[in-house]
């Protein structure tokens, strides 16, 4: 299985901050990388597919980049509703696998 | 919009069989664009893809669970189901039913069903 490693595991930030989350794959996954947001007690919600394609209805303050083994999720200006846990997921090979998550907390 | 809802027992004893059903509304489970799957989430293992089923009945399983796993689909009821045999405490998790786009993205997800395995 492809291992996905996110860093950091958690971070503290303030509204208005720029936040960057990194995801590294254990092998080349080209651009087959997706990002999800999960709030407490809720199911994950797809934010970005194919490394950088924003899903309909998702704010443009979210962006994704990368290829191969290294990927980044950026929140340009953190909003109160963005405090959540973020997961990356590779869809290059079966089984699809997820990172361990990055919890974005209020400073 | 598409909604998925899990149902089934929330408490099992070790060695029993976990059975969950996902009811889909707002979309046809016979839509050839999508697969229908299960993902579980536990504090110890994080998010783990269990497997998925196509409207034809074709299945795709996580090799780590294949020997205990069966996923089936009932197009007449617009439902699909998960069976996991010989459960242990390690199978305790929140189980989500999901829609997959051709093995790529997962959206939407059901609200999740907590299944606890305890003697």
Interface residues (C-beta under 8 A of the other chain):
Chain A: X32 X34 X36 X42 X43 X44 X45 X46 X49 X50 X55 X87 X89 X91 X94 X95 X96 X97 X98 X99 X100 X101
Chain B: X46 X47 X48 X49 X60 X62 X63 X64 X96 X103 X104 X105 X106 X107 X108 X109 X110 X111 X112
